[in-house]
């Protein structure tokens, strides 16, 4: 039998409690080394790691523990459960080796709650929103080419963030969760208190105004850094606009949209 045992839990204190219960020793008598302090990850959704400790066993407990561990080996395949029947394996949201979300905030695996990626996205979005503000409700609208989660209530300003940056980050997380299991990728939108519709109207108005200016001065005009959703709105708004073209330039977060005046053909002979 080894002279030490390792225990994992949500944090170091929980790991010590687990060791105390299994070894039947007072916590203040347990000698241990911390191998990992653990990590809660991003919003508890990804990158979660459990704390791990190595407990040094006292010599007089080795002989006593040996027959007990032999009996425990028969049931080693089942995770230890607490008084509520919930196992340690479901203590917090975790991800598998491929990055898929496995568990929810209540400790139950998401897979056991639903096989529907749309509902899984709603559960994850609710978890994120609840971590930022209170009293927010989520509804879902879906059509053939997109899935839209609508958030109402709570502090909309905090959820949207400066120039929509917080909203964009939330949407990116939810989109990854929804499309993790989808063979055919679906476009995911997260709207907060009608913000997307208001932004769409503002972008369309700005696009028309800048297109008129580009046509008048005969030079291209850059709209600056824009996310894919905003660029798409401008592209569509100016698709049939006379005498201008739109192009995206740059890569990643530096990608911009540029409005170009069309070259006029020389009618003089």
Residue pairs with C-beta under 8 A, 6 or more apart in sequence:
1 62
1 65
1 66
1 69
2 57
3 56
3 57
3 62
4 54
4 55
4 56
4 57
5 19
5 23
5 54
5 55
5 57
6 35
6 52
6 53
6 54
6 55
7 15
7 16
7 18
7 19
7 22
7 52
7 53
7 55
8 15
8 50
8 51
8 52
8 88
9 15
9 17
9 18
9 50
9 51
9 88
9 91
10 38
10 50
10 51
10 91
10 92
11 37
11 38
11 51
12 34
12 37
12 38
12 51
12 53
14 51
14 91
15 50
15 51
15 52
15 53
16 27
16 30
16 32
16 53
17 27
18 80
18 88
19 25
19 30
19 32
19 53
19 55
20 26
20 27
20 30
22 80
23 30
23 55
23 57
23 61
23 65
25 61
30 55
31 55
31 56
32 53
32 54
32 55
32 56
33 53
33 54
33 56
34 51
34 52
34 53
35 52
35 53
35 54
36 49
36 50
36 51
36 52
37 51
38 49
38 50
38 51
38 52
39 47
39 48
39 49
40 48
40 92
41 47
41 48
41 49
41 93
41 95
42 173
43 127
43 128
43 131
43 173
44 92
44 93
44 105
44 127
44 131
45 93
45 95
45 101
45 124
45 127
45 128
45 173
45 177
46 95
46 99
46 101
47 95
48 92
48 93
48 94
48 95
57 65
79 87
79 88
79 89
80 87
80 88
81 87
81 88
82 88
86 107
86 108
90 103
90 107
90 108
90 109
91 107
92 103
92 105
92 107
93 101
93 102
93 103
93 104
93 105
93 127
94 101
94 102
94 103
95 101
95 102
96 102
99 180
100 180
100 181
101 110
101 120
101 124
101 177
101 180
102 109
102 110
102 111
103 109
103 110
104 110
104 113
104 123
104 127
105 127
105 130
110 120
110 123
113 119
113 120
113 123
114 120
114 123
117 177
117 178
117 179
117 180
117 181
117 182
118 140
118 142
118 147
118 178
120 177
120 178
121 147
121 149
121 174
121 177
121 178
121 188
122 138
122 140
122 149
124 173
124 174
124 177
125 138
125 149
125 151
125 170
125 174
125 190
126 138
128 170
128 173
128 174
129 136
129 138
129 151
129 154
129 159
129 170
130 136
132 154
132 155
132 158
132 159
133 154
133 155
133 158
133 159
134 154
135 153
135 154
136 151
136 152
136 153
136 154
136 159
137 151
137 152
137 153
138 149
138 150
138 151
138 152
139 149
139 150
139 152
140 147
140 148
140 149
140 150
141 147
141 148
141 150
142 148
145 186
145 187
146 186
146 187
146 188
146 189
147 178
147 186
147 187
147 188
147 189
148 188
148 189
148 190
148 191
149 174
149 188
149 189
149 190
149 191
150 191
150 192
151 159
151 190
151 191
151 192
151 193
152 193
156 192
156 193
156 195
158 166
159 166
159 167
159 170
159 192
160 166
160 167
160 192
160 195
161 167
161 168
161 169
164 195
164 199
167 190
167 192
167 195
168 227
170 190
171 188
171 189
171 190
174 188
174 190
175 187
175 188
178 186
178 188
179 185
179 186
179 188
189 196
189 229
191 197
196 229
199 230
200 233
203 230
203 233
203 234
203 237
204 233
204 234
204 237
206 223
207 223
207 233
207 234
207 237
207 238
207 259
208 237
208 238
208 241
210 221
210 223
210 259
211 238
211 241
211 244
211 259
213 221
214 220
214 221
214 244
214 259
214 260
214 261
215 242
215 243
215 244
215 261
217 261
218 261
219 261
220 258
220 259
220 260
220 261
221 258
221 259
222 256
222 257
222 258
222 259
223 234
223 256
223 257
223 258
223 259
224 256
225 253
225 254
225 255
225 256
226 234
226 255
226 256
226 257
230 257
231 248
231 255
231 257
234 246
234 257
235 246
235 257
238 244
238 246
238 259
239 246
243 261
243 262
243 264
244 259
244 260
244 261
244 262
245 259
245 260
245 262
246 257
246 258
246 259
246 260
247 257
247 258
247 260
248 255
248 256
248 257
248 258
249 255
249 256
249 257
249 258
250 256
